[in-house]
Structures are given as structure tokens and as C-alpha cells.
């Protein structure tokens, strides 16, 4: 190997090593600002994440922080930019060219996995609903369906989760749009996915599915689901009412750490390292959520766990990531041996740098919540001042007054989000 080529490899390694450290520091500072309730400060920090390799990650985090800060139009713009950066919803191929991963997993550009892309569409759908744009929210629901069909042509399911609530919220949007058939399909698939993921089917989803089956005279299927849910009867939807949906973004999403095994060949001194990502959850601070509105108490339900989706995805990648790490060690051993024949010092330097740089890719969308909770209430038209009562896992209860009164229109859908950390 020519000295010039070796210098290029060493330079790339140094850039990756320093860039990876800087990226983690930026995300840690964002976390610190969010825990302190300083969303504006977090928005200032996230600008330091903007780079070619992290462009999509920057846009995802910026879009979420703008949303937390109440800047919904700007959040919509950032998420649309993220969509263009990431392309269509499809599984990530982690068996690309050797140049993308031969040096380190972090050498390539950040590319979200399927469940993160689903959360991108879900969050954008919530943005549009809070802005009162039901049509745009419906477009997001259609994009979710088309994307899932691309991921899984036979069943339209995400391989590692994240699609149950996406389908559930899509059903709510279709129902509000008057698309009963699409609402039925979305509710049905949502219930099936919650069951497949061994998660409780939310009670509101159970009732909504039965309502759609009643509305479309699907008697036999209705009886099967009613028996499955243990429901004998459901109260009919009220005439002339509207819907209030409150979504609680609870906690901060899990982060990815690193689990490494290192060894040294006692004869050659060659260093070997296998580094794999490990999920480090930060926990859901909410133990129970209750929506208080119009002298009613509507129990919230946990409808999505980001933590579990990430765990399933990482677990599925470990075999291939392990094989790639072993392959890099083999390549590094061969290259280092060739360089050592020309210069023992340069060979040793290349070996050490490769050992240090070869780390797991721990980039992930950390401004996602740990969990999503949802409360849905049917209300007469009017103006309300809802409150949320949140029982915290650490003890005590937190009461949150929604920032502005909400207006319920006949046949309308009003959506609000609350962020709890």
C-alpha cells in the first residue's frame, strides 16, 4: 500500500473518530436542555448536528424540537425535508458496498430504519391534525399504507413494530374523513398488529373497530372480534358530537450504546475488536394518564413503545452486524500486515487507529418519546379546557392544563399533543 493511500485511510479514520464523538456530545446536550425544559436551547444546540453524514438525523431531531416548541409549520417543513432526504419508506439495506462499511459502521450517511420512518409519518400526521388540516393528515395515512405495502407486500406489516399505532391513528383520520371502509381496514390491521407484537389492544381501538363493523354491516366478523375482545355491546356514537384526541409523548426515546469485545494476538500484536449496538432505554416516566374534560375522566392508554421497536430492530441486525465486524477485522489484519512489511511503525499506527475507529453505529432519533399515550373523548360541540392528570412512576401526580382552550365541532376531530419528561 502506498504511503499516500495509507495517509488517506488514517485521515478518514481520524475524521470518523472525532465526528462520532462530536455527534454524541451534541445529542447529550440536547437531552440536557430537554430535561431542563429548555426547548429553545435544544433547538440552538441541534444546529451543530447538521452535517452531510447526519443530515437526515439533524432534520428528524430539528422537526421534533420545533414541534415541542409549538412551531408546527416549521416542524412540518423540517419533516418534509427529512422525507426527501430519506426517500420512500422501505427496509434499510445494511449489505451495501464495501466502501460504505469497510472502515466502520459509522462511515456512511445516517439512514432511518422502518420504525423511525413510520414515526416520522405519524408525527407529521399529528402536526397536520393539530393544524386542523385533515386532508394533509389523510395523505400521511395513505403514505403509511403504501409504504407498509412496499415493506411487506403480502401483509403490509413492519418487520419490527412501529406500525400498530400508525394504523390506529390512520383509522381515526379515515373515520373523521368519512372513509369508513379505509377506517375499518386500518383499525383491523392495527388490532392484528398489536396482537402480533404481544401488546395490549387499546380499548378505544377495540370499540372503534366494532363501530366500523357495525356501520358496514359486517356481522360475522363483528361477532368474532367481540368475542375476542370480551365485549358484549358498545355504546353507539353520539349524534352531533365531535372527537377530542390527546396524545402524550412520554419520556425521551432510547439511546444506543455500544457493547465491545476486544482481543490481541500475542504473536503479531494485532488488535481485534467487535463492537455492536446495545439499546439503553431511558424509561417511560408515566404510569397512568387521565384526561379530565367536561366533568368526565377518560383513561389514557399506552399505544406505542419506541423502546420495544428499537430493541426488536437491533436484535434482528446483530447477526449481520457481527459478521461485518469480523470481516473488517480480517481486512484490517491483511492490510496491516502488508503495511508492516514496509514500515513497522506505520503498520502499528494503522492497526491502533482501525481498532479505535471500528465502533458500532449508535446514531438514532433520540428526541422521539419513550412511549405514546392516547386519550380519546366524544364531546358535544363547544369550547373546553381539558386537563391531564399523569401519575408518575417515580411517585406523585402531575396535572397539565392544555395551553389553549379546545373547540369541538360537530363531526370534527380535534387533536392536541403534550410532552412529558
Protein Blocks (a to p, Z undefined) as FASTA:
>chain_A
ZZklmmmmmmmmmmmmmmmmmmmmmmmmmmmmmmnopaklmmmmmmmmgcfklmmmmmmm
mmmmmmmnopamlmmmmmmmmmmmnopaddddfbbcfklmmmomklpccdddfklmmmmm
mmmmmmmmmnopaklmmmmmmmmmmmmmmmmmmnopafkgjjlmmmmmmmmmmmmnopak
lmmmmmmmmmmmmmmnopacdfklmmmmmmmmmmnopmklmmmmmmmnopabdcdddehi
acddddddedjdddddddddddddfknopacdddddddddebjabfbdcddeehiacddd
dfbdfklmmmmmmmmmmmmmmmmmmmmmmmmmmmmmmmmmmomklmmmmmmmmmmmmccd
fbdcfkbcfbdcdddddddedddddddddddfkgpjdddddfbacdddehiacddddddZ
Z
